[in-house]
Each structure stands twice: as structure tokens, then as C-alpha cells.
Amino acid sequence: MEQQFDAVLTGSDSEVNGIATRLDSGAYEFNSLDGSLQLIIARDADGKWERVAGTEPYFSGWIDELAEQIPTAIDI
């Protein structure tokens, strides 16, 4: 069963509301409710979150914003 939670990222003009889903690989995929943004992040070999895929352009700060929401939303 997929684990999902509501997530919010800071856009250039307003907040970007969406759903984050934990993938089987352990990565997290964020999809905005309006379909304009997709972001997939995963931990690298050092345990730091990094962007592995998604729409362009994107704000690098979104990686940290999404990663900060993961522990509070899902017990990992």
C-alpha cells in the first residue's frame, strides 16, 4: 500500500499544494494538484536528499522543503 500525505512547496508566486507518495524504492514523489509540478527525491549514498527526476524548471529549495515534511507526515 502506498503511503501518501498532503505537501506544500513554496512557489514563486504562491504555495504549490500537492500529494507526496512514498515509492517502493524509498524515494518520494510530489505531484501538484494542478498538474504543473512533479518532483522525485531520494537519499544519496551519504543519506542526503537529492532530486532524481521531475519537471523543469524547479527550485532547488523544494528538495529541502519536501524532505522536511516527510518525517512529520510518515513514520520512517
Secondary structure as UniProt FT lines:
FT   STRAND          3..10
FT   STRAND          15..22
FT   TURN            24..25
FT   STRAND          28..32
FT   TURN            33..34
FT   STRAND          38..43
FT   TURN            45..46
FT   STRAND          49..54
FT   HELIX           61..73
//
